[in-house]
């Protein structure tokens, strides 16, 4: 289950066994709130099966900020790291199989890896990969036509287009569901996706 993470971060087997034994397996239904905006995050999660969305409240309207698919770890990073209230909520979209790990276990694992320059670089690269995703999404809103972010999403993460309800995708793209339907119709006419 964690093979792709183990391949990315070459720790000795005994350290991996200890780290992986710290995870608690959870099966949760769709629409389960894992972290509420404003709470402090004390856990990180690994997704074996299902999709999670990160969202925030904007004057009573929930705005989807990001999606997390299988074989991904996620947490409210600023909250988890600094003990600040989370700026986003995390909610399951589908029934999910998750693995939860508490902050002290993650910190101990990272501390062991931080002494190794190669592992430290790999950890930083993984963190910056998520930040780059945020930046690409943000800049797409500024410089692209309304249909381009949808096309980008379809090319980069087609599973989201297939599995996530349209109102969440519309929220993520910053459009109404009616506008998203128009974008999809235009794309189908032009056969862009």
PyMOL commands that set and color helices and strands:
alter all, ss='L'
color gray80, all
select helices_A, chain A and resi 3-8+13-20+77-82+103-114+117-143+146-156+158-163+166-173+177-190
alter helices_A, ss='H'
color red, helices_A
select strands_A, chain A and resi 24-28+33-35+43-49+52-58+61-68+72-74+89-92+96-102
alter strands_A, ss='S'
color yellow, strands_A
deselect
rebuild
show_as cartoon
